[in-house]
Amino acid sequence: MAVEEKRAWIMIVVTVAAYGAYLAVILGRSGSGPLAQQPYVAALLWTVGAAIVASIALHITVALLSPEEGKVKDQRDREIHQFGEHIGQSFIAIGAVTGMVLAMAEADQFWIANALYLGFVLSALLASTAKIASYRLGFHPW
């Protein structure tokens, strides 16, 4: 398995774990009142920060444990990475537009922040899934 494919798997696992932890904390607090009134900023910052630290640590571990010949990125690896990132960018745009629409509708900051966070999560998942599919099923640029 190529190092870049391992990195895509790391991104999926870390993203799902961090967002799952965030949802567990936020939804766990929701029993005492409206969801939008629950404190969310600390949970959001801690889960994003923990995801960044975990991702960096796992990327370093994979790089250290991978054989030297597996660390070389060829043209195909670069094209797959670029392809995955382009696909993932669509959800960043969707999340940004959703956040902008919510702001114009004067929605609560909770919903705006969560729309943006979900856009980033979906972007990471889609980009990583596209990369893994390209490695597993073959990459055929148009």
Secondary structure as UniProt FT lines:
FT   HELIX           3..29
FT   HELIX           30..32
FT   HELIX           35..37
FT   HELIX           41..65
FT   HELIX           68..71
FT   HELIX           75..104
FT   TURN            105..106
FT   HELIX           109..137
//
